[in-house]
Amino acid sequence: MWGVLSTANIGRKLVNPAIAKSANGTLHAVASRDGAKAEAFARAGGFATSHGSYEALLADPAVQAVYIPLPNSLHHRWTIAAAEAGKDVLCEKPLALTAADCRAMAAAARATGVLLMEAFMYRFHPRTERMIALVHGGVLGAPRAIRSTFSFRLASPANIRFDLALGGGALMDVGCYCVNVSRTLAGAEPVEVIATANWNASGVDTELTGILRFASGLVAHFDCALTLERSERVEVSGAQGRLVSEGAFVANADGVLLSEYKGGTATAHEFPGVDQYQRMVEHFAAQALARRAGRPASVRYGPEEATANLAVIEALLRSARAGGRPEPVVP
Ligand SMILES: NC(=O)c1ccc[n+]([C@@H]2O[C@H](COP(=O)([O-])OP(=O)(O)OC[C@H]3O[C@@H](n4cnc5c(N)ncnc54)[C@H](OP(=O)(O)O)[C@@H]3O)[C@@H](O)[C@H]2O)c1
C-alpha cells in the first residue's frame, strides 16, 4: 500500500499511474499541504483516500511505502520523517542536495530498518540494463570516453527548478542523470571534476557543462540545461567500439534502440516499449513486501549509491562557482 507525498506533476503524470498498474502495489493515499487539493487529486488519480498534511499521511497505518516527489530541498526532511514513521521510502532524484544529507537519510533508514531508494527510473529500462552489462562485460574494451547530455526548455519562470531555495538548477534536475550514468558505466568514482555554468539572477545554473576524470584515465563529459531544445543522449567509447543510446533517460511506451558500432559495422539492439517507472516501483515494492514478510530484502540501488552521486554533483557545483577550477571529489 503506497502513500504519495504531494500532488506533484511527476506523480500525476507517470509514477502514480505506474503504481496503479503495478502487479504488487496499490495507490492508497495522497497528501497535500491543502486538504481540498489532496481530495480532488485522490479522486482524479484513483487513490483510496487523501490527507491534508504530509504528517497525516505518515501517521496512516495503512501506508507501508511512500513515494516522495517533493521539491529537492524537501527530500531530506521528509525521507527522515517517513523512515521514522516506519515507511519504506522511494524518493525522487536527486536524493538530497548534499552527500552529507544523503548519509543522514541512509542512517535514518538503517536505524529504523526501512528501505530507501532514489527514483532514477532510467536504470530499470532494459536498454540501460543491457548497456551497462555490455560495457561491464568488456565488449568495447576498457571505456575511455563517455559523452552524455540531458537538456530541455522550461516554460514557466515559476517552476521549482528555477528556485535555488528549493534545490533547483540544471545539474540537480537533469545533469544528475548524466553524472549517474557516467559513474555507473565507468564502474568507478571520478577523482576530479571541472565545470562551467551560466546562472540566473537567483543563483541557479540554467546551463552547465561538466568533465569527470577517473583514475583509469577515462574521461566523462556532459552538458545539461533548462533552456534548450530537448536532448537526451549517452555515448560510451572504448578502443574496440562504441555504444549510443538516443532518448536515453525518459524513454517510455515506445520501442527504443541501442546502437553498437564496432570496426565500421553498426548493430542495432532493439527493445520493445516498457514502462520503466512501473519496473522501478515493482522492484521497490517486491523488496518492501519481502522485508515486511521477514525475508531478506535489498534495493538494487541503495542510498550509498545516491550519496556518491551527490558527492560528484557537489564537486561540479564548487568547480562551476569557482569559474571552472578543478575540484577533487570528496568520497
Ligand atoms: N524521475 C523523473 O522522471 C522525474 C521527472 C520530473 C521530476 N522529478 C523529480 O520529482 C520531484 C518533483 O518534481 P515536479 O516537477 O513533479 O514538481 P512539482 O510539480 O512542482 O510538484 C512539487 C510538489 O511539492 C509540493 N510542495 C511542497 N512544498 C512546496 C514548495 N515550497 N514549493 C512548491 N511545491 C511544494 C507541492 O504539493 P502540494 O501542494 O500537494 O503539497 C507540489 O505539487 C523533484 O525532485 C524532481 O527532481 C523526477
PDBQT file of the ligand as one rigid body, heavy atoms in Angstrom, charges set to zero:
ROOT
HETATM    1  N1  LIG A 401      12.076  10.760 -12.387  1.00  0.00    +0.000 N 
HETATM    2  C1  LIG A 401      11.516  11.616 -13.213  1.00  0.00    +0.000 C 
HETATM    3  O1  LIG A 401      11.209  11.301 -14.376  1.00  0.00    +0.000 OA
HETATM    4  C2  LIG A 401      11.211  12.995 -12.713  1.00  0.00    +0.000 A 
HETATM    5  C3  LIG A 401      10.570  13.883 -13.557  1.00  0.00    +0.000 A 
HETATM    6  C4  LIG A 401      10.202  15.123 -13.039  1.00  0.00    +0.000 A 
HETATM    7  C5  LIG A 401      10.528  15.451 -11.734  1.00  0.00    +0.000 A 
HETATM    8  N2  LIG A 401      11.192  14.586 -10.952  1.00  0.00    +0.000 N 
HETATM    9  C6  LIG A 401      11.518  14.935  -9.555  1.00  0.00    +0.000 C 
HETATM   10  O2  LIG A 401      10.293  14.948  -8.827  1.00  0.00    +0.000 OA
HETATM   11  C7  LIG A 401      10.292  15.993  -7.866  1.00  0.00    +0.000 C 
HETATM   12  C8  LIG A 401       9.078  16.888  -8.115  1.00  0.00    +0.000 C 
HETATM   13  O3  LIG A 401       9.136  17.466  -9.387  1.00  0.00    +0.000 OA
HETATM   14  P1  LIG A 401       7.797  18.021 -10.126  1.00  0.00    +0.000 P 
HETATM   15  O4  LIG A 401       8.197  18.740 -11.332  1.00  0.00    +0.000 OA
HETATM   16  O5  LIG A 401       6.818  16.929 -10.247  1.00  0.00    +0.000 OA
HETATM   17  O6  LIG A 401       7.336  19.081  -9.030  1.00  0.00    +0.000 OA
HETATM   18  P2  LIG A 401       6.003  19.929  -8.907  1.00  0.00    +0.000 P 
HETATM   19  O7  LIG A 401       5.005  19.524  -9.942  1.00  0.00    +0.000 OA
HETATM   20  O8  LIG A 401       6.381  21.370  -8.799  1.00  0.00    +0.000 OA
HETATM   21  O9  LIG A 401       5.409  19.424  -7.521  1.00  0.00    +0.000 OA
HETATM   22  C9  LIG A 401       6.071  19.540  -6.306  1.00  0.00    +0.000 C 
HETATM   23  C10 LIG A 401       5.029  19.338  -5.210  1.00  0.00    +0.000 C 
HETATM   24  O10 LIG A 401       5.666  19.523  -3.961  1.00  0.00    +0.000 OA
HETATM   25  C11 LIG A 401       4.757  20.091  -3.034  1.00  0.00    +0.000 C 
HETATM   26  N3  LIG A 401       5.444  21.191  -2.337  1.00  0.00    +0.000 N 
HETATM   27  C12 LIG A 401       5.724  21.231  -1.013  1.00  0.00    +0.000 A 
HETATM   28  N4  LIG A 401       6.365  22.361  -0.682  1.00  0.00    +0.000 NA
HETATM   29  C13 LIG A 401       6.499  23.069  -1.817  1.00  0.00    +0.000 A 
HETATM   30  C14 LIG A 401       7.060  24.334  -2.113  1.00  0.00    +0.000 A 
HETATM   31  N5  LIG A 401       7.634  25.091  -1.154  1.00  0.00    +0.000 N 
HETATM   32  N6  LIG A 401       7.012  24.769  -3.377  1.00  0.00    +0.000 NA
HETATM   33  C15 LIG A 401       6.466  24.018  -4.359  1.00  0.00    +0.000 A 
HETATM   34  N7  LIG A 401       5.902  22.798  -4.138  1.00  0.00    +0.000 NA
HETATM   35  C16 LIG A 401       5.913  22.330  -2.874  1.00  0.00    +0.000 A 
HETATM   36  C17 LIG A 401       3.532  20.548  -3.812  1.00  0.00    +0.000 C 
HETATM   37  O11 LIG A 401       2.482  19.647  -3.486  1.00  0.00    +0.000 OA
HETATM   38  P3  LIG A 401       1.258  20.001  -2.514  1.00  0.00    +0.000 P 
HETATM   39  O12 LIG A 401       0.852  21.414  -2.852  1.00  0.00    +0.000 OA
HETATM   40  O13 LIG A 401       0.278  18.995  -2.916  1.00  0.00    +0.000 OA
HETATM   41  O14 LIG A 401       1.705  19.860  -1.107  1.00  0.00    +0.000 OA
HETATM   42  C18 LIG A 401       3.893  20.360  -5.270  1.00  0.00    +0.000 C 
HETATM   43  O15 LIG A 401       2.816  19.879  -6.026  1.00  0.00    +0.000 OA
HETATM   44  C19 LIG A 401      11.653  16.670  -7.986  1.00  0.00    +0.000 C 
HETATM   45  O16 LIG A 401      12.523  16.104  -7.031  1.00  0.00    +0.000 OA
HETATM   46  C20 LIG A 401      12.121  16.305  -9.385  1.00  0.00    +0.000 C 
HETATM   47  O17 LIG A 401      13.535  16.251  -9.472  1.00  0.00    +0.000 OA
HETATM   48  C21 LIG A 401      11.525  13.358 -11.421  1.00  0.00    +0.000 A 
ENDROOT
TORSDOF 0
